């Protein structure tokens, strides 16, 4: 299976036709699998897909043929499901170890989360967001690494509310956090659809929106509008997006999707971090 794939390095820009044909080949295989639970085959396919998507490429998703766009719309939820199952497996395992917080580093993409947190912290600081009292993380999942890394290394006195629609995800995530008493005091898990959270959104100085909350463009725009309506004036929203070939893994948030926000920063990483970071502010009336 894997022998059909060519390998490239960060220096070479992969030809667009080759990139697309390899991604379509992976999609064809992934979509036929009975389960997306972690296994040798699933892990190999996803690792290869990630490696392809972070190669330098000048691909523009909007200009791709319809058949490729349709494939991408099917690929993103498949990758999202596989990511969720991978997180659930690792978080369940880690929650049963003697010191879960110390064992988070065994998660395969831990290093990526550390780099992303560094980028986001730098962006927040550059835009004057230094001492957020309360932060909401929307779509924290079973392995809330972003919140944990932020809380332990960048926002050491901030209170975090993690919102996720999946009760099982919150259950296993809170077990990990409960192993560190000082962290547990500052971190809560809330099982709720963010579209049902209203006035409470006005409590936060800073809100993070995970990349996979709102898979389609329509959903994402609706969620952004809802958050904007209820968040407090002058507070900021960190939105994770994707650019170029990374958009085969995650949805794109376009500038005209961010109606009535002040766009402070749009950052596209050039390394192995997949998500772009957009910093928005709700203007004061």
Helices and strands as residue ranges (DSSP letters): G 2-4, H 16-30, H 40-53, G 61-63, H 66-95, G 100-106, H 110-126, E 134-138, H 145-149, I 150-154, E 159-164, H 167-178, H 181-186, E 187-191, G 194-196, G 199-203, E 206-209, H 217-230, E 236-241, G 244-248, G 255-257, E 261-267, E 276-282
